[in-house]
Amino acid sequence: MSRFLSAALCALFVCSMTSIDAKADAKAGKAIYDTNCAACHKDGVMGAPKLGDKAAWAPRIKQGIAVLNNNSIKGFKGKVGMMMAKGGHPNLTDAQVVDAVAYIVHTSK
């Protein structure tokens, strides 16, 4: 029973992340990026990949949008740099972060 419940919860989580990703709005994300994300991603502060740097973003994008969204919402520490949860802007909603990620990915492909 517990395996079934675990599998069901995992499936629910995956579906919920997929629905958030599907609703991402890159146009709305630009305003969020400009206001909150550009401080690091414009100049590569703390190892942040720069907006539009296709070589830096390619391996990240290859991991999938769900991983990028999760790392952006919860924070991430990598080999080269780190990102605070929501880029250090706890006032942002998860949906706003997802929109900003969509904009960054769209611009950096």
The first five atom37 places (N, CA, C, CB, O) and aatype in JSON, in Angstrom:
{
  "aatype": [12, 15, 1, 13, 10, 15, 0, 0, 10, 4, 0, 10, 13, 19, 4, 15, 12, 16, 15, 9, 3, 0, 11, 0, 3, 0, 11, 0, 7, 11, 0, 9, 18, 3, 16, 2, 4, 0, 0, 4, 8, 11, 3, 7, 19, 12, 7, 0, 14, 11, 10, 7, 3, 11, 0, 0, 17, 0, 14, 1, 9, 11, 5, 7, 9, 0, 19, 10, 2, 2, 2, 15, 9, 11, 7, 13, 11, 7, 11, 19, 7, 12, 12, 12, 0, 11, 7, 7, 8, 14, 2, 10, 16, 3, 0, 5, 19, 19, 3, 0, 19, 0, 18, 9, 19, 8, 16, 15, 11],
  "atom_mask": [
    [1, 1, 1, 1, 1],
    [1, 1, 1, 1, 1],
    [1, 1, 1, 1, 1],
    [1, 1, 1, 1, 1],
    [1, 1, 1, 1, 1],
    [1, 1, 1, 1, 1],
    [1, 1, 1, 1, 1],
    [1, 1, 1, 1, 1],
    [1, 1, 1, 1, 1],
    [1, 1, 1, 1, 1],
    [1, 1, 1, 1, 1],
    [1, 1, 1, 1, 1],
    [1, 1, 1, 1, 1],
    [1, 1, 1, 1, 1],
    [1, 1, 1, 1, 1],
    [1, 1, 1, 1, 1],
    [1, 1, 1, 1, 1],
    [1, 1, 1, 1, 1],
    [1, 1, 1, 1, 1],
    [1, 1, 1, 1, 1],
    [1, 1, 1, 1, 1],
    [1, 1, 1, 1, 1],
    [1, 1, 1, 1, 1],
    [1, 1, 1, 1, 1],
    [1, 1, 1, 1, 1],
    [1, 1, 1, 1, 1],
    [1, 1, 1, 1, 1],
    [1, 1, 1, 1, 1],
    [1, 1, 1, 0, 1],
    [1, 1, 1, 1, 1],
    [1, 1, 1, 1, 1],
    [1, 1, 1, 1, 1],
    [1, 1, 1, 1, 1],
    [1, 1, 1, 1, 1],
    [1, 1, 1, 1, 1],
    [1, 1, 1, 1, 1],
    [1, 1, 1, 1, 1],
    [1, 1, 1, 1, 1],
    [1, 1, 1, 1, 1],
    [1, 1, 1, 1, 1],
    [1, 1, 1, 1, 1],
    [1, 1, 1, 1, 1],
    [1, 1, 1, 1, 1],
    [1, 1, 1, 0, 1],
    [1, 1, 1, 1, 1],
    [1, 1, 1, 1, 1],
    [1, 1, 1, 0, 1],
    [1, 1, 1, 1, 1],
    [1, 1, 1, 1, 1],
    [1, 1, 1, 1, 1],
    [1, 1, 1, 1, 1],
    [1, 1, 1, 0, 1],
    [1, 1, 1, 1, 1],
    [1, 1, 1, 1, 1],
    [1, 1, 1, 1, 1],
    [1, 1, 1, 1, 1],
    [1, 1, 1, 1, 1],
    [1, 1, 1, 1, 1],
    [1, 1, 1, 1, 1],
    [1, 1, 1, 1, 1],
    [1, 1, 1, 1, 1],
    [1, 1, 1, 1, 1],
    [1, 1, 1, 1, 1],
    [1, 1, 1, 0, 1],
    [1, 1, 1, 1, 1],
    [1, 1, 1, 1, 1],
    [1, 1, 1, 1, 1],
    [1, 1, 1, 1, 1],
    [1, 1, 1, 1, 1],
    [1, 1, 1, 1, 1],
    [1, 1, 1, 1, 1],
    [1, 1, 1, 1, 1],
    [1, 1, 1, 1, 1],
    [1, 1, 1, 1, 1],
    [1, 1, 1, 0, 1],
    [1, 1, 1, 1, 1],
    [1, 1, 1, 1, 1],
    [1, 1, 1, 0, 1],
    [1, 1, 1, 1, 1],
    [1, 1, 1, 1, 1],
    [1, 1, 1, 0, 1],
    [1, 1, 1, 1, 1],
    [1, 1, 1, 1, 1],
    [1, 1, 1, 1, 1],
    [1, 1, 1, 1, 1],
    [1, 1, 1, 1, 1],
    [1, 1, 1, 0, 1],
    [1, 1, 1, 0, 1],
    [1, 1, 1, 1, 1],
    [1, 1, 1, 1, 1],
    [1, 1, 1, 1, 1],
    [1, 1, 1, 1, 1],
    [1, 1, 1, 1, 1],
    [1, 1, 1, 1, 1],
    [1, 1, 1, 1, 1],
    [1, 1, 1, 1, 1],
    [1, 1, 1, 1, 1],
    [1, 1, 1, 1, 1],
    [1, 1, 1, 1, 1],
    [1, 1, 1, 1, 1],
    [1, 1, 1, 1, 1],
    [1, 1, 1, 1, 1],
    [1, 1, 1, 1, 1],
    [1, 1, 1, 1, 1],
    [1, 1, 1, 1, 1],
    [1, 1, 1, 1, 1],
    [1, 1, 1, 1, 1],
    [1, 1, 1, 1, 1],
    [1, 1, 1, 1, 1]
  ],
  "atom_positions": [
    [[0.82, -1.19, 0.0], [0.0, 0.0, 0.0], [0.87, 1.26, 0.0], [-0.94, 0.0, 1.21], [0.57, 2.22, -0.71]],
    [[1.93, 1.24, 0.79], [2.76, 2.44, 0.88], [3.49, 2.72, -0.44], [3.77, 2.3, 2.01], [3.72, 3.88, -0.78]],
    [[3.85, 1.67, -1.18], [4.48, 1.88, -2.5], [3.49, 2.51, -3.46], [5.01, 0.54, -3.07], [3.83, 3.4, -4.24]],
    [[2.26, 2.03, -3.41], [1.23, 2.61, -4.27], [1.02, 4.07, -3.94], [-0.1, 1.84, -4.12], [0.92, 4.9, -4.85]],
    [[0.96, 4.4, -2.68], [0.77, 5.78, -2.25], [1.95, 6.64, -2.67], [0.58, 5.85, -0.73], [1.76, 7.76, -3.14]],
    [[3.16, 6.13, -2.5], [4.36, 6.87, -2.92], [4.34, 7.12, -4.42], [5.64, 6.09, -2.54], [4.64, 8.23, -4.86]],
    [[3.99, 6.11, -5.19], [3.93, 6.27, -6.65], [2.87, 7.29, -7.03], [3.63, 4.91, -7.33], [3.09, 8.11, -7.93]],
    [[1.74, 7.26, -6.36], [0.67, 8.21, -6.65], [1.09, 9.63, -6.32], [-0.59, 7.84, -5.87], [0.8, 10.56, -7.08]],
    [[1.76, 9.82, -5.21], [2.23, 11.15, -4.83], [3.28, 11.65, -5.82], [2.81, 11.13, -3.41], [3.27, 12.83, -6.18]],
    [[4.17, 10.78, -6.24], [5.18, 11.17, -7.24], [4.5, 11.58, -8.54], [6.17, 10.01, -7.49], [4.87, 12.59, -9.14]],
    [[3.53, 10.82, -8.98], [2.81, 11.14, -10.21], [2.08, 12.47, -10.08], [1.81, 10.03, -10.56], [2.08, 13.28, -11.01]],
    [[1.48, 12.7, -8.94], [0.79, 13.96, -8.7], [1.76, 15.13, -8.75], [0.08, 13.93, -7.35], [1.45, 16.17, -9.33]],
    [[2.93, 14.96, -8.16], [3.95, 16.02, -8.18], [4.39, 16.31, -9.61], [5.16, 15.62, -7.33], [4.46, 17.47, -10.01]],
    [[4.68, 15.27, -10.37], [5.11, 15.45, -11.75], [4.03, 16.15, -12.56], [5.46, 14.09, -12.39], [4.33, 17.06, -13.33]],
    [[2.8, 15.75, -12.39], [1.69, 16.39, -13.11], [1.54, 17.84, -12.71], [0.39, 15.64, -12.86], [1.27, 18.69, -13.56]],
    [[1.7, 18.14, -11.44], [1.56, 19.52, -11.0], [2.67, 20.39, -11.56], [1.56, 19.6, -9.47], [2.43, 21.54, -11.92]],
    [[3.89, 19.86, -11.63], [5.0, 20.62, -12.22], [4.77, 20.81, -13.71], [6.34, 19.9, -11.96], [5.09, 21.87, -14.25]],
    [[4.25, 19.81, -14.37], [3.99, 19.91, -15.8], [2.94, 20.98, -16.08], [3.55, 18.56, -16.37], [3.08, 21.74, -17.04]],
    [[1.91, 21.05, -15.27], [0.86, 22.03, -15.51], [1.38, 23.44, -15.27], [-0.36, 21.76, -14.62], [0.99, 24.37, -15.98]],
    [[2.25, 23.62, -14.3], [2.86, 24.94, -14.08], [3.71, 25.31, -15.28], [3.71, 24.95, -12.79], [3.64, 26.43, -15.77]],
    [[4.52, 24.35, -15.75], [5.39, 24.61, -16.89], [4.58, 24.99, -18.12], [6.27, 23.4, -17.19], [4.97, 25.89, -18.87]],
    [[3.46, 24.3, -18.35], [2.65, 24.54, -19.53], [2.03, 25.93, -19.51], [1.57, 23.48, -19.63], [1.74, 26.49, -20.57]],
    [[1.83, 26.49, -18.34], [1.22, 27.8, -18.22], [2.24, 28.93, -18.18], [0.37, 27.84, -16.98], [1.87, 30.09, -18.05]],
    [[3.51, 28.61, -18.28], [4.55, 29.62, -18.21], [4.36, 30.65, -19.32], [5.95, 28.98, -18.31], [4.0, 30.31, -20.44]],
    [[4.59, 31.9, -18.98], [4.38, 33.01, -19.91], [5.69, 33.78, -20.05], [3.22, 33.95, -19.41], [6.04, 34.58, -19.18]],
    [[6.4, 33.54, -21.15], [7.7, 34.18, -21.36], [7.57, 35.69, -21.47], [8.35, 33.63, -22.62], [8.47, 36.42, -21.04]],
    [[6.47, 36.19, -22.03], [6.29, 37.64, -22.14], [6.16, 38.28, -20.76], [5.05, 37.97, -23.0], [6.78, 39.3, -20.48]],
    [[5.36, 37.67, -19.91], [5.23, 38.18, -18.53], [6.55, 38.02, -17.79], [4.09, 37.43, -17.78], [6.89, 38.84, -16.94]],
    [[7.27, 36.97, -18.12], [8.56, 36.7, -17.48], [9.6, 37.77, -17.72], [0.0, 0.0, 0.0], [10.49, 37.96, -16.89]],
    [[9.51, 38.47, -18.85], [10.5, 39.53, -19.14], [10.46, 40.62, -18.08], [10.23, 40.14, -20.53], [11.51, 41.06, -17.61]],
    [[9.28, 41.04, -17.7], [9.16, 42.09, -16.68], [9.72, 41.6, -15.34], [7.69, 42.53, -16.51], [10.38, 42.35, -14.63]],
    [[9.45, 40.35, -15.02], [9.97, 39.78, -13.77], [11.49, 39.68, -13.85], [9.36, 38.39, -13.5], [12.18, 40.02, -12.89]],
    [[12.0, 39.22, -15.0], [13.46, 39.15, -15.21], [14.08, 40.53, -15.05], [13.79, 38.57, -16.6], [15.05, 40.7, -14.3]],
    [[13.54, 41.52, -15.74], [14.1, 42.87, -15.71], [14.17, 43.43, -14.29], [13.29, 43.81, -16.58], [15.14, 44.09, -13.92]],
    [[13.13, 43.16, -13.5], [13.04, 43.7, -12.15], [13.83, 42.9, -11.12], [11.61, 43.77, -11.74], [14.38, 43.49, -10.18]],
    [[13.88, 41.58, -11.27], [14.43, 40.74, -10.2], [15.65, 39.91, -10.57], [13.37, 39.83, -9.73], [16.5, 39.65, -9.71]],
    [[15.77, 39.5, -11.81], [16.79, 38.52, -12.19], [18.0, 39.14, -12.88], [16.18, 37.49, -13.1], [19.11, 38.6, -12.79]],
    [[17.79, 40.26, -13.56], [18.87, 40.87, -14.34], [20.06, 41.27, -13.48], [18.34, 42.08, -15.07], [21.19, 41.31, -13.97]],
    [[19.82, 41.55, -12.21], [20.92, 41.97, -11.33], [22.07, 40.96, -11.35], [20.41, 42.15, -9.91], [23.23, 41.34, -11.24]],
    [[21.75, 39.69, -11.47], [22.78, 38.65, -11.52], [22.99, 38.11, -12.93], [22.41, 37.5, -10.59], [24.13, 37.93, -13.36]],
    [[21.9, 37.87, -13.66], [22.01, 37.2, -14.95], [22.44, 38.12, -16.09], [20.7, 36.57, -15.3], [22.78, 37.64, -17.17]],
    [[22.43, 39.42, -15.88], [22.91, 40.34, -16.92], [24.43, 40.3, -17.0], [22.43, 41.78, -16.65], [24.99, 40.29, -18.1]],
    [[25.09, 40.28, -15.84], [26.56, 40.36, -15.79], [27.23, 39.11, -15.27], [26.97, 41.51, -14.94], [28.46, 39.08, -15.17]],
    [[26.47, 38.06, -14.94], [27.07, 36.82, -14.47], [27.53, 36.85, -13.02], [0.0, 0.0, 0.0], [28.51, 36.19, -12.66]],
    [[26.84, 37.6, -12.19], [27.18, 37.71, -10.77], [27.06, 36.34, -10.1], [26.27, 38.74, -10.06], [26.11, 35.61, -10.36]],
    [[28.0, 35.99, -9.25], [28.03, 34.74, -8.49], [27.94, 33.5, -9.39], [26.89, 34.72, -7.48], [27.38, 32.48, -9.0]],
    [[28.47, 33.61, -10.6], [28.48, 32.48, -11.51], [27.18, 32.27, -12.26], [0.0, 0.0, 0.0], [27.0, 31.24, -12.92]],
    [[26.27, 33.23, -12.18], [24.99, 33.1, -12.89], [25.24, 33.12, -14.39], [24.01, 34.24, -12.48], [25.98, 33.98, -14.88]],
    [[24.64, 32.18, -15.13], [24.79, 32.24, -16.58], [24.09, 33.48, -17.13], [24.22, 30.95, -17.24], [22.98, 33.8, -16.73]],
    [[24.76, 34.17, -18.04], [24.22, 35.41, -18.59], [23.06, 35.13, -19.54], [25.31, 36.2, -19.3], [23.06, 34.14, -20.27]],
    [[22.09, 36.01, -19.51], [20.95, 35.92, -20.41], [21.46, 35.91, -21.85], [19.97, 37.09, -20.18], [22.26, 36.75, -22.24]],
    [[20.99, 34.95, -22.63], [21.35, 34.87, -24.03], [22.64, 34.11, -24.33], [0.0, 0.0, 0.0], [22.96, 33.9, -25.5]],
    [[23.37, 33.7, -23.3], [24.61, 32.94, -23.5], [24.25, 31.48, -23.79], [25.54, 33.04, -22.24], [24.09, 30.67, -22.88]],
    [[24.13, 31.17, -25.05], [23.66, 29.86, -25.48], [24.54, 28.72, -24.97], [23.58, 29.8, -26.99], [24.04, 27.67, -24.59]],
    [[25.85, 28.93, -24.97], [26.78, 27.89, -24.51], [26.61, 27.61, -23.02], [28.23, 28.29, -24.8], [26.67, 26.46, -22.59]],
    [[26.4, 28.65, -22.24], [26.24, 28.47, -20.79], [24.88, 27.86, -20.45], [26.4, 29.81, -20.07], [24.77, 27.07, -19.51]],
    [[23.85, 28.21, -21.21], [22.51, 27.73, -20.91], [22.21, 26.35, -21.48], [21.51, 28.71, -21.43], [21.36, 25.65, -20.94]],
    [[22.88, 25.95, -22.56], [22.56, 24.68, -23.23], [22.54, 23.48, -22.28], [23.55, 24.42, -24.33], [21.56, 22.73, -22.29]],
    [[23.58, 23.27, -21.46], [23.52, 22.09, -20.57], [22.44, 22.21, -19.5], [24.87, 21.88, -19.9], [21.91, 21.19, -19.04]],
    [[22.11, 23.4, -19.11], [21.06, 23.6, -18.12], [19.69, 23.32, -18.73], [21.1, 25.04, -17.55], [18.86, 22.64, -18.14]],
    [[19.48, 23.85, -19.93], [18.21, 23.64, -20.63], [18.02, 22.15, -20.92], [18.15, 24.46, -21.94], [16.91, 21.63, -20.87]],
    [[19.12, 21.47, -21.23], [19.06, 20.03, -21.54], [18.53, 19.22, -20.35], [20.45, 19.52, -21.93], [17.94, 18.16, -20.56]],
    [[18.72, 19.71, -19.12], [18.22, 19.01, -17.93], [16.71, 19.03, -17.86], [18.8, 19.64, -16.67], [16.11, 18.2, -17.17]],
    [[16.09, 19.95, -18.55], [14.64, 20.04, -18.56], [14.13, 21.24, -17.8], [0.0, 0.0, 0.0], [14.73, 21.71, -16.83]],
    [[13.0, 21.73, -18.25], [12.4, 22.93, -17.65], [11.98, 22.69, -16.2], [11.21, 23.38, -18.47], [12.04, 23.61, -15.39]],
    [[11.55, 21.47, -15.88], [11.14, 21.19, -14.5], [12.32, 21.35, -13.54], [10.56, 19.77, -14.39], [12.15, 21.86, -12.43]],
    [[13.5, 20.91, -13.94], [14.7, 21.06, -13.11], [15.06, 22.53, -12.96], [15.89, 20.26, -13.71], [15.38, 22.99, -11.86]],
    [[15.02, 23.28, -14.06], [15.32, 24.71, -13.99], [14.34, 25.44, -13.08], [15.3, 25.33, -15.39], [14.74, 26.26, -12.26]],
    [[13.06, 25.12, -13.22], [12.06, 25.76, -12.36], [12.29, 25.41, -10.9], [10.65, 25.35, -12.79], [12.25, 26.29, -10.03]],
    [[12.52, 24.14, -10.62], [12.74, 23.7, -9.24], [13.96, 24.39, -8.63], [12.9, 22.17, -9.19], [13.91, 24.88, -7.51]],
    [[15.06, 24.42, -9.38], [16.28, 25.06, -8.88], [16.07, 26.55, -8.66], [17.44, 24.83, -9.84], [16.61, 27.12, -7.71]],
    [[15.3, 27.18, -9.53], [15.05, 28.61, -9.4], [14.14, 28.94, -8.23], [14.46, 29.15, -10.68], [14.3, 29.96, -7.58]],
    [[13.18, 28.06, -7.97], [12.25, 28.3, -6.86], [12.91, 27.96, -5.53], [10.96, 27.47, -7.05], [12.8, 28.73, -4.57]],
    [[13.58, 26.83, -5.46], [14.13, 26.35, -4.18], [15.58, 26.77, -3.93], [14.05, 24.86, -4.13], [16.05, 26.71, -2.8]],
    [[16.27, 27.2, -4.97], [17.67, 27.56, -4.85], [18.55, 26.4, -5.29], [0.0, 0.0, 0.0], [18.11, 25.26, -5.37]],
    [[19.81, 26.72, -5.58], [20.71, 25.71, -6.15], [22.15, 26.13, -5.91], [20.43, 25.51, -7.66], [22.5, 27.31, -6.02]],
    [[22.98, 25.17, -5.58], [24.41, 25.42, -5.48], [25.11, 24.45, -6.43], [24.93, 25.25, -4.01], [25.04, 23.24, -6.24]],
    [[25.77, 24.98, -7.43], [26.45, 24.16, -8.44], [27.95, 24.19, -8.27], [0.0, 0.0, 0.0], [28.47, 24.7, -7.28]],
    [[28.64, 23.64, -9.25], [30.11, 23.62, -9.23], [30.69, 25.01, -9.43], [30.64, 22.68, -10.3], [31.75, 25.33, -8.88]],
    [[30.0, 25.83, -10.21], [30.53, 27.14, -10.57], [29.91, 28.27, -9.75], [30.29, 27.4, -12.03], [30.61, 29.22, -9.4]],
    [[28.66, 28.17, -9.44], [27.99, 29.26, -8.74], [26.82, 28.76, -7.92], [0.0, 0.0, 0.0], [26.67, 27.56, -7.68]],
    [[26.0, 29.71, -7.51], [24.83, 29.35, -6.72], [23.71, 30.34, -7.0], [25.16, 29.31, -5.21], [23.94, 31.45, -7.49]],
    [[22.51, 29.89, -6.68], [21.35, 30.76, -6.78], [20.52, 30.59, -5.53], [20.52, 30.44, -8.05], [20.18, 29.48, -5.12]],
    [[20.2, 31.72, -4.93], [19.33, 31.68, -3.76], [17.92, 31.33, -4.21], [19.36, 33.04, -3.0], [17.55, 31.56, -5.36]],
    [[17.14, 30.8, -3.3], [15.72, 30.5, -3.62], [15.06, 31.76, -4.16], [14.96, 29.98, -2.35], [15.17, 32.84, -3.58]],
    [[14.38, 31.6, -5.28], [13.69, 32.7, -5.96], [14.62, 33.88, -6.22], [12.5, 33.16, -5.13], [14.19, 35.03, -6.25]],
    [[15.89, 33.57, -6.41], [16.87, 34.61, -6.71], [17.02, 35.63, -5.59], [0.0, 0.0, 0.0], [17.46, 36.76, -5.83]],
    [[16.65, 35.24, -4.38], [16.74, 36.16, -3.26], [15.55, 37.1, -3.15], [0.0, 0.0, 0.0], [15.6, 38.09, -2.42]],
    [[14.48, 36.8, -3.88], [13.26, 37.61, -3.86], [12.09, 36.76, -3.37], [12.96, 38.2, -5.27], [11.28, 36.3, -4.17]],
    [[11.99, 36.56, -2.05], [10.95, 35.67, -1.52], [9.54, 36.17, -1.78], [11.15, 35.48, -0.04], [8.58, 35.4, -1.62]],
    [[9.38, 37.43, -2.16], [8.06, 37.97, -2.46], [7.5, 37.45, -3.78], [8.13, 39.48, -2.5], [6.3, 37.56, -4.03]],
    [[8.35, 36.88, -4.64], [7.88, 36.33, -5.9], [7.08, 35.05, -5.67], [9.06, 36.06, -6.84], [7.42, 34.25, -4.8]],
    [[6.04, 34.87, -6.46], [5.31, 33.62, -6.4], [6.05, 32.59, -7.25], [3.84, 33.81, -6.9], [6.9, 32.94, -8.07]],
    [[5.73, 31.33, -7.04], [6.33, 30.28, -7.86], [5.99, 30.51, -9.34], [5.84, 28.89, -7.41], [6.85, 30.3, -10.2]],
    [[4.78, 30.93, -9.62], [4.36, 31.16, -11.0], [5.18, 32.28, -11.65], [2.87, 31.5, -11.06], [5.51, 32.2, -12.83]],
    [[5.49, 33.32, -10.9], [6.31, 34.4, -11.43], [7.72, 33.92, -11.74], [6.36, 35.58, -10.44], [8.3, 34.3, -12.76]],
    [[8.27, 33.08, -10.88], [9.6, 32.52, -11.12], [9.57, 31.65, -12.38], [10.09, 31.7, -9.9], [10.48, 31.71, -13.2]],
    [[8.54, 30.85, -12.52], [8.39, 29.99, -13.7], [8.3, 30.84, -14.97], [7.12, 29.09, -13.56], [8.89, 30.49, -15.99]],
    [[7.58, 31.95, -14.9], [7.5, 32.85, -16.06], [8.88, 33.43, -16.4], [6.5, 34.0, -15.78], [9.25, 33.52, -17.57]],
    [[9.64, 33.83, -15.38], [10.98, 34.38, -15.61], [11.89, 33.32, -16.22], [11.58, 34.9, -14.29], [12.67, 33.62, -17.12]],
    [[11.79, 32.09, -15.73], [12.59, 31.0, -16.29], [12.22, 30.78, -17.76], [12.38, 29.69, -15.48], [13.09, 30.58, -18.6]],
    [[10.93, 30.82, -18.06], [10.48, 30.65, -19.46], [11.09, 31.74, -20.35], [8.94, 30.7, -19.54], [11.52, 31.45, -21.46]],
    [[11.12, 32.96, -19.86], [11.72, 34.06, -20.62], [13.21, 33.84, -20.83], [11.48, 35.4, -19.91], [13.72, 34.0, -21.94]],
    [[13.9, 33.46, -19.77], [15.35, 33.24, -19.87], [15.65, 32.11, -20.85], [15.95, 32.92, -18.47], [16.53, 32.23, -21.69]],
    [[14.92, 31.01, -20.74], [15.14, 29.87, -21.63], [14.84, 30.26, -23.07], [14.26, 28.66, -21.2], [15.61, 29.95, -23.97]],
    [[13.72, 30.95, -23.29], [13.35, 31.37, -24.64], [14.43, 32.27, -25.25], [12.0, 32.12, -24.61], [14.74, 32.15, -26.43]],
    [[14.98, 33.15, -24.45], [16.0, 34.09, -24.92], [17.36, 33.44, -25.08], [16.1, 35.27, -23.97], [18.2, 33.94, -25.83]],
    [[17.6, 32.34, -24.4], [18.93, 31.74, -24.35], [19.06, 30.46, -25.17], [19.28, 31.45, -22.93], [20.1, 29.8, -25.1]],
    [[18.05, 30.11, -25.94], [18.14, 28.9, -26.79], [18.88, 29.2, -28.06], [16.75, 28.36, -27.11], [19.05, 28.31, -28.9]]
  ]
}
